[in-house]
Amino acid sequence: MNPRQLKTFLVVAQLGNITRAAAEANLAQSSLSDQMQSLEQELGVQLFERSRHGVTLTPAGLAMKTYAEEILALNDEARIAVRASACQSERTLAIGTLETIAAEKLTVFLPRFREAHPGIGLTLRIGGSADLQQWLVDGSVDLAITFERGQSDERFITRLVSREPLALISSGNSDALSAATLADLSQLPFITTQDGCVYRRLFDAAFADAGVEAPRIATEVDSIATIIRLVSAHAGYGLVPRFAIDACVRRNDISELPWPGNAPTASLIMIWRRRRIQPPALSLLLATAQRALRAVRPVDVRPRREG
């Protein structure tokens, strides 16, 4: 069992097709098949179920997938730690985050960090919450900055950065909710993201924590930016991170309305792989981000324009 075999195994597991996996791994199909057969012979188990429609993992293959990811991650960790000990650290970091966080939080922070530390290269990857999890697992990113989903994984360390207030929003000339109760909110049409998205979890949790029925979903979309645009076009109401709406409030495109009771918040967190020796560049980034990404305003301060 060697790293090359494990990388090939994971490509096959991901794509579920030998031909496509061979092209992805830049191998002849016969060579890829030989690698997989050799791995199965070494382990003494069948890792794939083969059919006309492709290949799927057996229970043994599913177990192997978890360990293959861990072995390759540990292999990378060892390489980084050894090079750092010899003062040959690559000093290049990859950060994964959600689009709204990138646009509203990192566009200010990352240029300043780069200016202060020109010897550290930075790569920013934008994806959904499921993408961020997978990128952490396979080592595609060193750090993920996202909202907390209520999940834990012993392979990773999680650090709270800030508790970001959520804003109840309507179109810019609306005052329909100025005297609303939480029960009233549950009767209104809302625009939100689809099930499985971290933003949808924040939306559902806000109403569940308030002890009221979740409102009717008028439209499901793919991003916070789309929610804000549709709300400004009178398509419904939204509940989004407050830092995403400041510019829209200043332009009077939308209004932030009072939330009856205690305003809901979202936990902004950083997640990174647990290592025996942390790369110095990552430790520096973590310490700097912890200070720089805190909420600018207290959670009980609203933008000036309200419904």
SERO-4910 file (N, C-alpha, C, O; in steps of 0.05 Angstrom, whole numbers):
BEGIN
 pado doro    nc1    nc2    nc3   cac1   cac2   cac3    cc1    cc2    cc3    oc1    oc2    oc3
  Met    A     17    -23      0      0      0      0     18     25      0     33     29     19
  Asn    A     17     41    -21     34     64    -23     17     88    -30     -6     85    -39
  Pro    A     28    113    -27     12    137    -32      0    138    -60    -22    148    -64
  Arg    A     15    128    -80      5    129   -107    -20    112   -110    -40    121   -122
  Gln    A    -20     88    -99    -43     71    -99    -67     84    -85    -89     83    -95
  Leu    A    -61     96    -62    -83    108    -47    -95    132    -61   -120    135    -61
  Lys    A    -79    148    -74    -90    171    -89   -107    161   -112   -128    172   -118
  Thr    A    -98    140   -126   -113    129   -148   -139    117   -138   -160    121   -150
  Phe    A   -138    103   -115   -162     91   -103   -183    113    -97   -206    109   -103
  Leu    A   -174    136    -86   -193    157    -80   -205    170   -105   -228    178   -104
  Val    A   -190    171   -126   -201    182   -151   -223    164   -162   -244    173   -170
  Val    A   -218    138   -161   -238    118   -170   -263    120   -152   -285    119   -162
  Ala    A   -258    121   -126   -280    123   -107   -298    148   -112   -322    147   -109
  Gln    A   -285    170   -118   -299    195   -123   -315    194   -149   -338    203   -150
  Leu    A   -303    184   -170   -315    186   -197   -333    162   -203   -352    165   -218
  Gly    A   -328    139   -190   -344    115   -195   -343    104   -223   -362     90   -232
  Asn    A   -322    111   -237   -319    102   -265   -290     99   -271   -274    117   -268
  Ile    A   -282     75   -281   -254     69   -285   -243     86   -308   -220     96   -306
  Thr    A   -258     89   -329   -248    105   -352   -243    134   -345   -222    145   -351
  Arg    A   -262    146   -331   -259    174   -323   -237    177   -302   -223    196   -303
  Ala    A   -235    157   -284   -215    159   -264   -187    157   -276   -168    170   -267
  Ala    A   -184    140   -296   -158    137   -310   -150    163   -323   -127    171   -322
  Ala    A   -169    177   -336   -163    202   -348   -156    223   -327   -138    239   -331
  Glu    A   -171    223   -305   -165    242   -284   -138    238   -272   -124    257   -265
  Ala    A   -130    213   -268   -104    206   -256    -81    206   -276    -58    201   -269
  Asn    A    -88    211   -302    -68    210   -323    -54    183   -325    -30    181   -326
  Leu    A    -70    162   -324    -60    134   -326    -75    120   -348    -97    127   -355
  Ala    A    -61    100   -359    -76     81   -377    -96     66   -361    -91     60   -337
  Gln    A   -118     59   -373   -139     45   -358   -129     19   -347   -137     11   -325
  Ser    A   -113      5   -363   -102    -21   -353    -84    -17   -329    -84    -33   -311
  Ser    A    -68      5   -329    -50     10   -307    -66     17   -282    -60      7   -260
  Leu    A    -88     32   -285   -104     38   -261   -117     13   -250   -118      9   -226
  Ser    A   -128     -4   -268   -140    -29   -259   -120    -47   -245   -127    -60   -225
  Asp    A    -95    -48   -255    -74    -64   -242    -69    -53   -214    -66    -69   -195
  Gln    A    -68    -27   -211    -64    -15   -184    -86    -23   -164    -80    -30   -142
  Met    A   -110    -22   -173   -133    -28   -156   -134    -58   -149   -140    -66   -126
  Gln    A   -127    -75   -169   -127   -104   -163   -104   -110   -144   -107   -128   -127
  Ser    A    -81    -97   -148    -59   -102   -130    -66    -93   -101    -58   -107    -82
  Leu    A    -80    -71    -98    -88    -62    -72   -107    -81    -59   -105    -88    -35
  Glu    A   -126    -91    -74   -146   -110    -64   -132   -137    -56   -139   -149    -35
  Gln    A   -113   -145    -72    -98   -170    -65    -82   -166    -40    -81   -184    -23
  Glu    A    -69   -143    -37    -53   -138    -13    -70   -138     12    -62   -149     33
  Leu    A    -94   -127     10   -112   -125     34   -128   -151     37   -138   -156     59
  Gly    A   -131   -166     16   -146   -191     18   -176   -187     19   -191   -204     29
  Val    A   -186   -164      8   -215   -158      8   -222   -145    -19   -204   -135    -33
  Gln    A   -247   -145    -25   -257   -131    -49   -265   -103    -41   -282    -99    -23
  Leu    A   -253    -83    -55   -259    -55    -48   -281    -43    -65   -294    -24    -57
  Phe    A   -286    -54    -89   -305    -43   -108   -325    -65   -117   -317    -88   -122
  Glu    A   -349    -57   -121   -369    -73   -136   -369    -62   -164   -374    -39   -169
  Arg    A   -364    -80   -183   -362    -72   -211   -387    -80   -226   -397   -102   -223
  Ser    A   -397    -62   -243   -420    -67   -259   -418    -52   -285   -399    -38   -290
  Arg    A   -438    -56   -302   -438    -42   -328   -440    -11   -324   -431      4   -341
  His    A   -451     -3   -302   -455     26   -297   -431     39   -283   -432     63   -279
  Gly    A   -411     23   -276   -387     35   -263   -379     19   -238   -384     -5   -237
  Val    A   -368     32   -219   -359     18   -194   -369     33   -170   -371     58   -170
  Thr    A   -376     18   -149   -384     30   -124   -368     17   -102   -358     -6   -105
  Leu    A   -364     31    -80   -349     20    -58   -364     -1    -42   -388      2    -37
  Thr    A   -351    -22    -35   -362    -42    -17   -359    -31     12   -346    -11     16
  Pro    A   -371    -44     32   -367    -36     59   -337    -34     66   -329    -16     80
  Ala    A   -321    -53     56   -292    -52     61   -280    -28     47   -262    -15     57
  Gly    A   -290    -22     23   -280      1      8   -287     28     22   -270     46     22
  Leu    A   -311     29     34   -318     53     49   -299     58     73   -291     80     79
  Ala    A   -293     36     87   -274     38    109   -246     46     99   -233     63    111
  Met    A   -238     35     76   -212     41     65   -211     70     57   -190     83     60
  Lys    A   -232     81     47   -233    109     38   -226    128     61   -210    146     58
  Thr    A   -237    123     85   -231    140    108   -202    139    115   -189    160    120
  Tyr    A   -190    114    115   -162    112    123   -144    122    101   -122    133    107
  Ala    A   -151    119     76   -135    130     54   -132    160     56   -111    171     52
  Glu    A   -155    173     62   -154    202     65   -136    210     89   -121    229     87
  Glu    A   -138    195    111   -122    201    134    -92    196    129    -75    212    137
  Ile    A    -86    174    116    -58    167    110    -45    188     93    -22    197     98
  Leu    A    -59    197     72    -48    217     54    -45    244     68    -26    259     63
  Ala    A    -65    250     85    -63    276     99    -39    275    119    -25    295    122
  Leu    A    -35    252    132    -12    250    150     14    251    135     34    261    145
  Asn    A     14    239    111     38    240     94     46    269     88     69    277     89
  Asp    A     25    285     80     30    314     75     39    328    100     56    345     99
  Glu    A     26    322    123     33    335    148     62    330    155     76    348    163
  Ala    A     71    304    151     99    298    158    118    313    140    138    323    150
  Arg    A    112    315    114    129    330     96    131    359    104    153    371    104
  Ile    A    108    372    111    108    400    119    124    404    145    139    423    147
  Ala    A    120    386    165    133    388    190    163    386    188    178    400    200
  Val    A    172    366    171    200    362    168    213    386    154    235    395    162
  Arg    A    200    397    134    211    420    119    211    444    138    230    460    137
  Ala    A    191    447    154    190    470    173    213    468    193    225    488    200
  Ser    A    218    443    203    240    439    222    267    446    210    285    454    224
  Ala    A    269    442    183    294    448    169    294    477    158    311    484    142
  Cys    A    274    493    167    271    521    157    267    522    127    276    541    114
  Gln    A    253    502    116    247    502     88    217    502     83    207    492     63
  Ser    A    202    513    102    173    513     99    165    527     73    177    547     65
  Glu    A    144    516     60    135    527     35    122    555     38    122    571     19
  Arg    A    111    560     62     99    587     67     78    595     46     76    618     38
  Thr    A     63    575     38     40    580     21     15    568     34     15    545     42
  Leu    A     -6    584     36    -30    575     50    -54    576     32    -57    595     16
  Ala    A    -71    557     34    -97    556     19   -120    559     40   -121    545     59
  Ile    A   -137    578     34   -160    584     52   -185    578     36   -189    586     14
  Gly    A   -204    563     49   -230    558     38   -251    573     53   -250    574     78
  Thr    A   -271    584     39   -292    599     53   -317    601     36   -317    592     13
  Leu    A   -338    612     48   -363    616     34   -361    643     19   -346    661     27
  Glu    A   -377    646     -2   -375    670    -19   -380    695     -4   -366    715     -8
  Thr    A   -401    696     13   -407    720     28   -385    728     47   -378    751     50
  Ile    A   -374    708     61   -352    714     79   -328    725     64   -314    743     73
  Ala    A   -322    713     41   -300    722     25   -304    751     17   -286    768     19
  Ala    A   -328    758      7   -333    784     -3   -334    806     19   -324    828     14
  Glu    A   -345    799     42   -350    819     62   -329    819     85   -326    840     98
  Lys    A   -315    798     88   -295    796    110   -266    794    100   -249    808    110
  Leu    A   -262    778     80   -234    772     73   -222    791     53   -198    793     50
  Thr    A   -239    805     38   -228    824     18   -212    847     31   -195    859     18
  Val    A   -218    852     56   -203    873     71   -179    859     86   -157    870     85
  Phe    A   -185    837     98   -165    824    115   -141    813     99   -118    817    106
  Leu    A   -146    798     78   -125    784     64   -104    802     51    -80    797     53
  Pro    A   -112    824     37    -92    842     27    -74    854     48    -50    857     45
  Arg    A    -86    860     71    -70    871     93    -50    850    104    -28    857    111
  Phe    A    -60    826    106    -42    804    116    -19    800     96      4    796    104
  Arg    A    -26    800     70     -6    796     50     15    819     50     39    814     46
  Glu    A      6    843     54     24    866     56     43    864     80     66    871     78
  Ala    A     32    855    102     48    853    127     67    829    126     88    829    139
  His    A     59    808    110     75    783    109     79    775     79     68    755     71
  Pro    A     95    790     64     98    785     35    110    759     29    108    749      6
  Gly    A    123    746     48    136    720     42    116    697     43    124    674     37
  Ile    A     91    701     51     71    680     53     52    682     29     38    702     26
  Gly    A     51    662     13     33    661    -10      5    653     -1      3    636     18
  Leu    A    -16    663    -13    -43    658     -5    -60    649    -29    -57    660    -51
  Thr    A    -76    628    -25    -96    620    -45   -123    619    -32   -126    608    -11
  Leu    A   -143    631    -45   -170    632    -34   -189    615    -52   -190    619    -76
  Arg    A   -202    595    -39   -221    578    -54   -249    583    -43   -254    584    -18
  Ile    A   -268    587    -61   -296    592    -53   -313    567    -59   -311    556    -80
  Gly    A   -329    559    -39   -346    536    -43   -368    536    -22   -371    553     -6
  Gly    A   -385    515    -24   -406    511     -4   -395    497     21   -371    490     22
  Ser    A   -411    494     41   -402    482     66   -393    454     62   -374    445     75
  Ala    A   -406    438     44   -397    411     39   -370    411     25   -353    393     31
  Asp    A   -365    430      7   -339    432     -6   -317    437     14   -296    425     13
  Leu    A   -322    456     33   -302    463     53   -295    438     69   -271    434     75
  Gln    A   -315    422     77   -309    398     92   -291    379     77   -272    368     88
  Gln    A   -297    375     51   -282    356     35   -254    367     30   -234    352     30
  Trp    A   -251    393     26   -224    405     22   -207    402     47   -183    398     44
  Leu    A   -219    404     70   -203    400     95   -194    371     97   -172    365    105
  Val    A   -212    353     90   -206    324     92   -183    317     73   -165    303     81
  Asp    A   -185    326     48   -164    318     28   -140    336     27   -122    332     12
  Gly    A   -140    357     45   -116    374     46   -115    396     25    -94    408     22
  Ser    A   -137    400     10   -137    421    -10   -135    449      2   -125    467    -11
  Val    A   -145    452     27   -142    478     40   -130    473     68   -133    452     80
  Asp    A   -115    493     77   -103    492    104   -122    502    125   -121    494    148
  Leu    A   -141    519    117   -159    532    136   -185    537    123   -187    546    100
  Ala    A   -207    532    137   -234    539    128   -246    560    147   -243    557    171
  Ile    A   -258    580    135   -272    601    151   -301    600    143   -308    605    120
  Thr    A   -318    594    162   -346    588    155   -363    593    179   -354    603    200
  Phe    A   -389    587    177   -407    588    200   -410    560    212   -409    540    198
  Glu    A   -413    560    238   -414    535    253   -440    520    246   -462    531    245
  Arg    A   -437    493    242   -460    477    233   -469    457    255   -488    441    251
  Gly    A   -457    458    279   -465    440    299   -454    412    296   -465    393    307
  Gln    A   -433    409    280   -420    383    276   -392    384    287   -379    405    289
  Ser    A   -382    361    295   -355    359    305   -340    336    291   -352    317    283
  Asp    A   -314    339    289   -296    320    276   -270    321    291   -256    341    291
  Glu    A   -262    298    303   -237    298    319   -212    304    303   -191    310    314
  Arg    A   -214    302    276   -191    307    260   -184    337    258   -162    344    249
  Phe    A   -203    354    266   -200    382    261   -203    398    288   -216    389    307
  Ile    A   -191    422    288   -194    441    310   -212    463    300   -210    473    278
  Thr    A   -230    471    318   -249    493    312   -245    515    332   -243    511    356
  Arg    A   -244    540    321   -240    563    339   -262    584    332   -265    590    308
  Leu    A   -275    593    352   -295    615    348   -281    641    342   -263    649    357
  Val    A   -290    654    321   -279    681    315   -297    703    325   -288    721    339
  Ser    A   -323    701    320   -342    721    329   -371    710    327   -376    690    313
  Arg    A   -389    723    341   -417    716    338   -430    739    321   -433    761    331
  Glu    A   -436    732    297   -446    752    278   -477    753    279   -490    733    277
  Pro    A   -488    778    283   -517    781    283   -529    775    256   -518    781    235
  Leu    A   -553    763    257   -569    759    233   -589    782    230   -600    792    250
  Ala    A   -594    790    206   -611    813    200   -637    804    186   -636    789    167
  Leu    A   -660    812    197   -685    808    184   -689    830    164   -689    854    171
  Ile    A   -692    824    138   -692    844    117   -717    843    100   -730    822     96
  Ser    A   -725    867     90   -746    870     71   -738    889     50   -716    900     51
  Ser    A   -755    894     30   -748    914      9   -745    942     22   -756    947     43
  Gly    A   -732    959      8   -723    985     20   -746   1003     29   -741   1019     47
  Asn    A   -770   1001     17   -791   1019     25   -813   1005     42   -835   1015     43
  Ser    A   -806    982     54   -826    967     68   -825    974     98   -803    976    109
  Asp    A   -848    977    111   -849    980    140   -870    961    151   -881    966    173
  Ala    A   -875    939    137   -897    921    144   -892    907    171   -911    898    184
  Leu    A   -867    905    180   -861    889    204   -854    906    228   -843    895    247
  Ser    A   -859    931    227   -849    949    248   -860    941    276   -848    947    296
  Ala    A   -883    928    277   -895    920    302   -899    890    303   -917    880    318
  Ala    A   -884    875    288   -889    846    285   -881    831    310   -864    840    326
  Thr    A   -894    808    314   -885    789    334   -873    765    320   -874    764    295
  Leu    A   -860    748    335   -848    724    322   -869    707    309   -864    696    287
  Ala    A   -893    705    321   -915    690    308   -922    703    281   -929    688    262
  Asp    A   -922    729    279   -928    743    254   -907    735    233   -914    731    209
  Leu    A   -882    734    241   -861    727    221   -866    701    208   -860    697    184
  Ser    A   -876    681    223   -879    655    212   -900    653    190   -903    633    176
  Gln    A   -916    675    187   -937    676    167   -928    689    141   -943    691    121
  Leu    A   -903    699    141   -893    715    118   -877    697     98   -865    677    106
  Pro    A   -876    705     73   -860    690     53   -831    697     55   -824    721     54
  Phe    A   -814    677     58   -785    682     61   -770    670     37   -778    650     25
  Ile    A   -747    682     32   -728    671     12   -704    661     27   -692    675     43
  Thr    A   -696    636     21   -673    625     35   -659    605     17   -667    600     -6
  Thr    A   -638    593     27   -623    573     11   -635    546     16   -653    542     31
  Gln    A   -624    526      1   -636    499      2   -627    484     27   -607    491     40
  Asp    A   -642    462     33   -634    445     55   -605    435     51   -598    428     28
  Gly    A   -590    433     72   -562    424     71   -542    446     70   -519    442     77
  Cys    A   -551    470     63   -534    494     63   -531    505     91   -551    504    107
  Val    A   -508    514     98   -504    525    126   -522    549    131   -531    552    153
  Tyr    A   -528    565    110   -546    588    114   -574    579    121   -588    591    137
  Arg    A   -583    557    108   -610    546    114   -611    537    143   -631    540    156
  Arg    A   -589    525    152   -589    516    180   -591    540    199   -606    538    219
  Leu    A   -578    562    193   -580    586    210   -609    597    210   -619    605    230
  Phe    A   -621    596    187   -649    606    184   -668    589    200   -684    599    216
  Asp    A   -666    562    197   -684    544    212   -679    546    242   -698    546    257
  Ala    A   -654    548    250   -647    549    278   -658    574    292   -667    573    315
  Ala    A   -659    597    277   -668    622    288   -697    619    297   -705    629    318
  Phe    A   -714    607    281   -742    604    287   -746    581    308   -764    583    325
  Ala    A   -730    560    305   -733    538    325   -725    547    353   -739    540    372
  Asp    A   -704    563    355   -695    573    381   -716    593    393   -718    595    417
  Ala    A   -731    606    375   -751    625    385   -777    610    392   -795    622    404
  Gly    A   -779    584    385   -802    569    393   -826    574    376   -849    571    385
  Val    A   -823    583    351   -845    588    333   -842    571    308   -821    562    301
  Glu    A   -864    568    294   -865    552    270   -848    566    248   -849    590    245
  Ala    A   -833    550    233   -817    561    212   -835    573    190   -856    562    184
  Pro    A   -827    596    179   -844    609    159   -845    594    132   -830    576    127
  Arg    A   -864    602    116   -867    591     89   -843    600     72   -836    623     72
  Ile    A   -831    581     58   -809    587     40   -820    593     12   -831    576     -1
  Ala    A   -818    618      4   -829    626    -22   -810    618    -45   -819    609    -66
  Thr    A   -784    620    -40   -764    614    -60   -739    604    -47   -730    614    -27
  Glu    A   -727    583    -59   -701    572    -50   -680    580    -71   -685    577    -95
  Val    A   -658    591    -62   -637    601    -80   -610    589    -72   -608    573    -54
  Asp    A   -589    598    -86   -563    586    -82   -543    602    -66   -521    593    -61
  Ser    A   -550    627    -58   -531    644    -45   -544    666    -29   -567    673    -35
  Ile    A   -530    677    -10   -539    700      5   -543    724    -13   -562    740    -10
  Ala    A   -524    728    -32   -526    750    -51   -552    750    -66   -565    770    -71
  Thr    A   -561    726    -74   -586    723    -89   -610    730    -71   -629    742    -80
  Ile    A   -609    721    -46   -630    727    -27   -633    757    -25   -656    768    -27
  Ile    A   -611    771    -22   -612    801    -18   -624    814    -43   -640    832    -41
  Arg    A   -615    805    -67   -626    817    -92   -656    812    -94   -670    831   -102
  Leu    A   -665    788    -88   -694    783    -91   -710    798    -70   -732    807    -76
  Val    A   -700    800    -46   -714    816    -25   -716    845    -34   -737    857    -32
  Ser    A   -695    856    -45   -696    884    -55   -716    888    -77   -726    910    -82
  Ala    A   -722    866    -91   -742    867   -113   -770    859   -104   -787    854   -121
  His    A   -775    860    -78   -801    855    -66   -811    826    -69   -835    821    -70
  Ala    A   -792    807    -71   -800    779    -75   -806    765    -48   -816    743    -49
  Gly    A   -800    778    -26   -804    765      0   -785    777     21   -774    799     17
  Tyr    A   -782    763     43   -766    771     65   -742    753     67   -741    731     56
  Gly    A   -721    762     82   -698    746     86   -686    748    113   -692    767    128
  Leu    A   -670    729    121   -655    729    146   -626    722    139   -620    699    132
  Val    A   -608    742    140   -581    738    130   -561    751    150   -569    766    167
  Pro    A   -535    743    147   -515    756    164   -515    787    160   -516    796    137
  Arg    A   -515    802    181   -517    831    179   -494    843    163   -498    862    149
  Phe    A   -470    831    165   -447    843    151   -450    842    121   -436    856    106
  Ala    A   -469    825    111   -473    823     82   -491    845     71   -494    847     47
  Ile    A   -504    861     88   -525    879     78   -518    909     81   -533    926     72
  Asp    A   -495    915     93   -489    944     99   -491    962     75   -503    983     76
  Ala    A   -479    953     53   -479    970     29   -507    974     18   -514    995      9
  Cys    A   -523    952     19   -551    954      9   -568    972     27   -585    987     16
  Val    A   -563    972     53   -578    990     70   -571   1019     65   -588   1036     64
  Arg    A   -545   1024     60   -537   1052     54   -549   1062     28   -555   1086     26
  Arg    A   -553   1044      9   -566   1052    -17   -596   1052    -15   -610   1059    -35
  Asn    A   -608   1044      8   -637   1042     11   -649   1020     -6   -673   1021    -12
  Asp    A   -633   1000    -15   -644    978    -30   -660    960    -12   -680    948    -21
  Ile    A   -652    957     13   -666    940     32   -668    955     59   -653    974     63
  Ser    A   -685    945     76   -687    955    104   -682    932    123   -691    909    118
  Glu    A   -669    937    145   -667    918    166   -690    923    186   -693    946    195
  Leu    A   -705    903    191   -729    906    209   -723    895    236   -706    877    240
  Pro    A   -736    905    257   -732    895    284   -740    866    286   -760    857    276
  Trp    A   -723    851    299   -729    823    305   -743    822    332   -731    830    352
  Pro    A   -767    812    334   -780    811    360   -765    793    379   -761    769    374
  Gly    A   -757    804    402   -742    788    421   -712    790    416   -703    809    403
  Asn    A   -697    771    426   -668    771    424   -660    764    395   -668    744    384
  Ala    A   -644    782    383   -636    778    355   -619    753    353   -601    748    370
  Pro    A   -624    736    332   -608    712    329   -579    718    319   -575    739    306
  Thr    A   -561    701    324   -533    705    315   -523    679    302   -535    657    306
  Ala    A   -501    682    288   -487    659    275   -458    659    284   -446    681    286
  Ser    A   -448    636    291   -420    634    300   -401    631    276   -402    612    262
  Leu    A   -384    652    272   -364    651    252   -340    636    263   -329    644    284
  Ile    A   -331    615    249   -309    598    260   -287    594    240   -291    597    216
  Met    A   -264    586    250   -242    576    234   -238    547    240   -240    539    263
  Ile    A   -233    531    220   -228    502    223   -202    494    209   -198    503    186
  Trp    A   -185    479    222   -161    469    209   -154    442    220   -164    433    241
  Arg    A   -137    428    205   -130    401    212   -113    400    238    -95    417    242
  Arg    A   -119    381    255   -103    377    279    -77    364    271    -76    343    259
  Arg    A    -55    377    279    -28    367    272    -10    366    297    -15    381    316
  Arg    A     10    349    296     29    348    318     47    373    317     53    384    338
  Ile    A     54    382    293     70    407    290     55    425    270     52    418    247
  Gln    A     47    448    280     32    466    262     51    482    245     71    493    256
  Pro    A     46    485    219     64    502    202     65    530    213     44    542    219
  Pro    A     88    542    215     90    570    226     73    590    211     61    607    224
  Ala    A     71    587    185     55    607    169     26    605    177     12    625    179
  Leu    A     16    580    181    -12    577    189    -17    588    217    -38    600    222
  Ser    A      1    583    235     -2    594    262     -3    624    262    -19    636    277
  Leu    A     13    637    245     12    666    242    -15    675    231    -26    695    241
  Leu    A    -24    662    210    -50    669    198    -72    666    218    -90    683    220
  Leu    A    -73    644    234    -94    640    253    -94    662    274   -116    673    281
  Ala    A    -71    669    284    -70    690    305    -79    717    294    -93    732    308
  Thr    A    -71    723    269    -79    749    257   -109    750    251   -122    770    256
  Ala    A   -119    728    240   -148    727    233   -165    728    258   -187    740    257
  Gln    A   -157    716    279   -172    716    304   -178    745    313   -200    751    322
  Arg    A   -158    763    309   -162    791    317   -177    806    296   -195    822    302
  Ala    A   -170    802    271   -180    819    249   -209    813    241   -222    831    231
  Leu    A   -218    789    245   -245    781    235   -267    783    255   -289    775    250
  Arg    A   -261    794    279   -282    798    299   -303    817    288   -297    834    271
  Ala    A   -327    814    298   -349    832    290   -341    861    296   -330    867    317
  Val    A   -346    879    276   -338    907    279   -356    921    299   -347    937    315
  Arg    A   -382    914    299   -401    927    317   -412    906    337   -411    882    331
  Pro    A   -421    915    361   -434    896    379   -459    885    365   -470    897    347
  Val    A   -469    862    375   -491    849    361   -517    864    364   -536    859    348
  Asp    A   -519    882    384   -544    896    387   -546    923    373   -564    939    378
  Val    A   -526    929    356   -526    954    341   -535    949    313   -524    933    299
  Arg    A   -557    963    305   -568    958    278   -559    980    259   -551   1002    268
  Pro    A   -559    975    233   -555    997    214   -575   1019    218   -596   1015    230
  Arg    A   -569   1043    208   -586   1066    215   -614   1065    203   -633   1074    216
  Arg    A   -617   1053    180   -643   1052    167   -658   1027    176   -647   1005    172
  Glu    A   -682   1030    187   -698   1007    195   -726   1011    185   -735   1034    180
  Gly    A   -741    989    183   -768    991    175   -785   1002    199   -809   1005    196
***
